[in-house]
Amino acid sequence: MLVNGDAAPAGELVKDTTTQGFRQDVIAESMNQPVLVDFWAPWCGPCKQLTPVIEKAVRDARGKVKLVKMNIDEHPAIAGQLGIQSIPAVIAFQRGQPVDGFMGAQPESQIKAFIDRIAGPAGPSPVEEVLAAAAEAAEQGDAAGASQLYAEVLAAEPENLTAIAGLARLHLDAGDLEGAKGFLAMVPEAKANDKAQDKAIAAIRAAIELAEQAASLGDTAGLEARIAADPNDHEARFDLAIALNAGGRRGEAVDQLIAIIKADRAWNDQAARKQLLQFFEAWGPMDEQSVAGRRKLSTVLFS
């Protein structure tokens, strides 16, 4: 059962120490895994900037390293022995010895790189492992198993966008458009209109929009008859592309839109090109038809 996103409780990864506790908390503990010692003081502004960043980086490392904090106003001896003259200063200990360190507040990216250098990159988190298992179950057609795994993630992380998108996709694939829209509504308001926040959310939003468009079109026979009577009926060809996509005939949908672009690239404010891009977003960038469709679009636009 997934309890949270950390491999170990936060209290075991970050703690304060004293001069008396230093030998056990740092020297002895560094025999098991690297220990970062953060030397700080209450009056130090950069220390206050560093604290939340380094604590987050240590927790994200999921047990690869531990963080021990030492207030040098209350416990100056160790810092003096190590020759530390300015703070914040972070010293990494391995096998009882100081092996590396840095001074001053640092951005999260540099702290993570420091931890990776000391302890190696962290593996996938428990949440990431469950999400991967859910995606694999969905790909194999086990919708019930995938749904259960995504729900487990949401129980631990109610705003996990990948799990929300995964459940919405399962409902959409099952023909439950309203159910899919219901899960999409779970996206936090601050992220609801920001497609850059998560590609999976952007993809399912695009797929839902396409499904809603297709629902109003009916079958393809009437559209195909209109195109047979007038090959330049771009509106019918455009609607046919949407209907074909809804029926899983992605390659044919791409070809209909490419035909419009070849005939009249500017038609309806480049609607065919924009619709193709929405297809690619809904299918995902590595989908076989997305790759092939982008190639065809590039050939038309740049030949």
C-alpha positions in Angstrom: 0.0 0.0 0.0 1.3 3.4 -0.9 1.5 5.6 2.2 3.3 8.7 0.9 5.8 9.7 -1.6 8.9 9.2 0.6 10.7 6.0 1.2 11.3 7.0 4.8 9.5 9.3 7.2 10.6 12.9 7.0 11.7 12.9 10.6 14.3 10.2 9.9 15.8 12.2 7.1 16.2 15.6 8.7 17.1 16.3 12.3 19.0 18.8 14.5 22.1 17.8 16.4 24.3 19.0 19.2 28.0 18.9 19.9 27.4 15.8 22.1 25.2 14.2 19.4 27.5 14.9 16.5 29.4 11.7 16.7 26.3 9.5 16.6 24.2 11.6 14.3 26.9 12.3 11.7 30.1 10.2 12.2 28.4 6.9 13.0 25.4 7.5 10.7 27.6 8.3 7.7 28.9 4.7 7.8 25.4 3.8 6.5 24.8 6.6 3.9 26.1 10.1 3.3 25.1 12.7 5.9 24.9 16.4 5.0 25.6 18.8 7.9 24.1 22.2 7.6 25.8 24.7 9.8 23.5 27.7 10.4 22.5 30.4 12.9 19.2 32.2 13.6 20.5 35.6 12.5 21.7 34.3 9.1 19.4 35.4 6.3 20.9 33.1 3.6 20.5 30.2 6.1 16.8 30.8 6.2 16.7 30.8 2.3 18.7 27.5 2.2 16.8 25.5 4.8 13.5 24.8 2.9 15.4 24.1 -0.3 17.9 21.7 1.1 15.3 19.9 3.2 13.1 19.4 0.1 16.1 18.1 -1.9 17.0 15.6 0.9 13.4 14.3 1.1 13.3 14.1 -2.7 16.4 11.9 -2.5 14.3 9.3 -0.6 16.9 8.1 1.9 20.0 8.4 -0.2 21.3 11.0 2.2 20.3 12.4 5.6 20.5 16.0 6.7 21.7 17.1 10.1 21.4 20.7 11.1 23.7 22.4 13.7 23.1 25.8 15.2 26.6 27.2 15.5 25.5 29.9 18.0 24.6 27.1 20.5 27.2 24.6 19.3 30.3 26.3 17.8 32.9 23.7 18.5 32.4 21.4 15.5 32.3 24.3 13.1 35.5 25.7 14.6 37.2 22.3 14.3 36.3 22.1 10.6 37.5 25.7 9.9 34.1 27.0 8.9 34.2 30.8 8.9 31.0 31.7 7.0 27.5 30.3 6.9 25.4 28.7 5.7 27.9 25.9 5.1 27.0 22.4 4.2 29.6 19.6 4.6 28.9 16.0 3.3 30.3 13.2 5.5 30.9 9.6 4.2 32.4 6.8 6.2 33.1 9.1 9.1 35.0 11.7 7.0 34.1 15.1 5.4 34.2 14.5 1.6 32.7 17.6 0.0 30.7 20.7 0.7 29.5 24.2 -0.3 28.9 27.6 1.2 26.0 30.0 0.8 22.4 29.6 -0.3 22.1 27.5 -3.5 19.3 26.9 -6.0 17.5 23.6 -5.7 19.0 22.3 -9.0 22.6 22.7 -7.7 21.7 21.1 -4.4 20.2 18.1 -6.2 23.3 17.9 -8.4 25.5 18.0 -5.2 23.5 15.2 -3.6 23.7 13.1 -6.9 27.4 13.6 -6.9 27.7 12.4 -3.3 25.1 9.6 -3.3 24.1 8.9 -6.9 20.8 9.8 -8.4 17.6 8.8 -6.6 15.5 6.0 -8.1 11.8 6.3 -8.8 9.6 7.2 -5.9 6.8 4.9 -4.7 4.3 7.2 -6.4 6.2 7.1 -9.6 6.4 3.3 -9.4 2.6 3.0 -8.9 2.0 5.4 -11.8 4.2 3.4 -14.0 2.3 0.2 -13.1 -1.0 1.9 -13.7 0.1 3.1 -17.2 1.3 -0.5 -18.0 -2.0 -1.9 -16.8 -4.0 0.5 -19.0 -1.8 -0.3 -22.0 -2.5 -4.0 -21.5 -6.3 -3.4 -21.4 -6.7 -3.9 -17.6 -8.8 -0.8 -17.0 -9.9 -2.0 -13.5 -6.4 -2.6 -12.4 -5.2 0.7 -13.7 -8.1 2.6 -12.1 -7.3 1.0 -8.7 -3.7 2.0 -9.0 -4.5 5.6 -10.0 -7.0 5.8 -7.1 -4.3 4.7 -4.7 -2.0 7.5 -5.9 -4.8 10.1 -5.5 -5.4 8.8 -1.9 -1.9 9.8 -1.1 -1.6 12.8 -3.4 -5.1 14.2 -4.2 -3.7 16.7 -6.7 -1.4 14.3 -8.7 -2.1 15.4 -12.3 -0.8 12.2 -13.9 -3.3 10.1 -11.9 -6.1 12.5 -12.6 -5.3 12.4 -16.3 -5.0 8.6 -16.2 -8.4 8.1 -14.7 -10.0 10.6 -17.1 -8.4 8.8 -20.0 -9.8 5.4 -18.8 -13.3 6.8 -18.7 -13.0 8.5 -22.0 -11.7 5.3 -23.6 -14.7 3.5 -22.1 -17.1 6.0 -23.8 -17.9 7.8 -20.5 -17.4 11.4 -21.6 -19.0 12.9 -18.6 -17.0 10.8 -16.3 -13.8 11.9 -18.0 -14.9 15.5 -17.7 -15.6 14.9 -14.0 -12.0 13.8 -13.3 -10.6 16.7 -15.4 -12.6 19.0 -13.1 -10.4 17.7 -10.2 -7.4 19.6 -11.6 -6.5 22.4 -9.1 -7.9 25.8 -10.3 -4.4 27.3 -10.3 -3.3 24.7 -12.9 -6.6 24.2 -14.8 -5.8 26.7 -17.6 -2.1 26.1 -17.7 -1.4 23.4 -20.2 2.4 23.7 -19.5 1.8 22.3 -16.0 1.3 18.7 -17.2 1.4 17.2 -20.6 -1.0 14.4 -19.6 -3.6 16.9 -18.5 -3.2 18.9 -21.8 -3.6 15.6 -23.8 -6.7 14.5 -22.0 -8.3 17.9 -22.3 -7.6 17.9 -26.0 -9.0 14.4 -26.3 -12.2 15.4 -24.5 -12.7 18.4 -26.7 -12.3 16.2 -29.8 -14.8 13.7 -28.4 -17.3 16.5 -27.8 -16.9 17.7 -31.4 -17.3 14.2 -32.8 -20.4 13.5 -30.8 -22.3 16.2 -32.8 -21.3 14.8 -36.2 -23.0 11.4 -36.4 -21.6 8.8 -38.8 -19.3 9.5 -41.7 -21.5 8.5 -44.6 -23.1 11.9 -45.1 -19.8 13.7 -44.9 -18.1 11.3 -47.4 -21.1 11.8 -49.8 -20.6 15.6 -49.6 -16.9 15.3 -50.4 -17.6 12.9 -53.3 -19.9 15.5 -54.7 -17.5 18.4 -54.1 -13.9 17.6 -53.3 -13.4 21.3 -52.3 -16.0 21.1 -49.5 -13.4 21.8 -46.8 -16.0 22.0 -44.1 -17.2 18.5 -44.8 -13.6 17.2 -45.0 -12.7 18.9 -41.7 -15.7 17.3 -39.9 -14.9 14.0 -41.5 -11.4 14.2 -40.0 -12.9 14.7 -36.5 -15.3 11.8 -37.0 -12.6 9.5 -38.3 -10.4 10.3 -35.3 -13.3 9.5 -33.0 -13.6 6.1 -34.7 -9.9 5.3 -34.2 -9.0 5.9 -37.8 -6.2 8.4 -37.0 -4.2 8.0 -40.2 -7.2 8.7 -42.3 -8.1 11.7 -40.2 -4.6 13.1 -40.7 -4.9 12.6 -44.5 -8.2 14.5 -44.7 -6.7 17.5 -42.9 -3.5 17.4 -45.0 -5.7 17.5 -48.1 -7.3 20.7 -46.9 -3.9 22.3 -46.2 -2.7 21.3 -49.6 -5.7 22.8 -51.3 -6.1 26.0 -49.2 -3.6 26.4 -46.3 -5.3 29.6 -45.0 -8.9 28.2 -45.1 -10.9 29.2 -42.0 -7.9 30.8 -40.3 -5.7 27.7 -40.8 -8.3 25.5 -39.1 -6.9 22.3 -40.6 -3.4 22.9 -39.3 -4.7 23.9 -35.9 -6.9 20.7 -35.8 -3.9 18.6 -36.7 -1.9 20.1 -33.8 -4.8 19.3 -31.4 -4.8 15.7 -32.7 -1.1 15.4 -31.9 -1.6 16.9 -28.5 -4.4 14.5 -27.7 -2.5 11.4 -29.0 0.8 12.3 -27.4 4.0 13.4 -29.1 5.4 9.8 -29.4 2.3 8.3 -30.8 3.0 6.6 -34.2 0.3 8.7 -36.0 1.6 11.9 -34.3 5.1 11.2 -35.6 3.8 10.3 -39.1 1.4 13.2 -39.2 4.0 15.8 -38.2 6.2 14.5 -41.0 3.4 14.9 -43.5 2.5 18.4 -42.2 6.2 19.5 -42.4 6.4 18.2 -46.0 3.3 20.3 -47.0 4.4 23.4 -45.1 8.0 23.5 -46.1 8.2 21.9 -49.5 
